[in-house]
């Protein structure tokens, strides 16, 4: 089997306003799933970076939820291609970040 056919996942925790590398190699990101580390009624903004290049923000949420509720964001089609690495920088602390990716 070609290793590029394998879909993998990685789980981490990210502190507010700090960059966290989820995948350190080029890959295609299929989805991100996470939960908030605090009760919040505001959307959580996650800055998505390819290495040090910002690709944009994921604005997820807007309803009251806490760490027992998982939020998921799938990317349509073939996913988002990263040429360097998958890095996030959330504006709020988040727990149990799981990203599904393919090399």
DAKA-V974466 format. One record per residue. N is the residue number from 0. OMEGA is omega in degrees with one decimal (NA if undefined). Layout:
BEGIN
N OMEGA
N OMEGA
END
This chain:
BEGIN
0 176.5
1 -178.1
2 178.4
3 178.4
4 -175.0
5 175.0
6 -176.3
7 174.3
8 -179.0
9 -179.4
10 -178.8
11 172.7
12 -178.2
13 176.0
14 178.8
15 175.0
16 174.7
17 -178.6
18 178.3
19 177.5
20 179.5
21 178.1
22 -173.5
23 179.8
24 174.3
25 -178.9
26 173.3
27 -179.4
28 -178.3
29 -179.6
30 173.5
31 177.2
32 -178.1
33 171.8
34 -179.7
35 179.0
36 177.4
37 174.2
38 -178.5
39 173.4
40 179.5
41 175.3
42 174.6
43 179.0
44 177.3
45 176.2
46 -178.4
47 -176.4
48 170.3
49 -170.8
50 178.0
51 -178.8
52 -180.0
53 177.4
54 -178.4
55 -177.1
56 167.9
57 177.7
58 -173.3
59 175.9
60 -177.9
61 177.8
62 -179.9
63 175.1
64 178.9
65 -169.8
66 177.8
67 -178.8
68 178.6
69 177.1
70 -177.5
71 177.6
72 177.1
73 179.7
74 -174.1
75 177.8
76 -177.5
77 -178.9
78 179.3
79 -179.0
80 176.4
81 -177.8
82 -179.8
83 -179.1
84 178.0
85 -178.1
86 175.1
87 175.7
88 -177.8
89 177.0
90 179.3
91 -179.9
92 178.8
93 -177.2
94 170.0
95 177.0
96 176.0
97 176.2
98 176.4
99 -174.4
100 178.5
101 177.9
102 NA
END
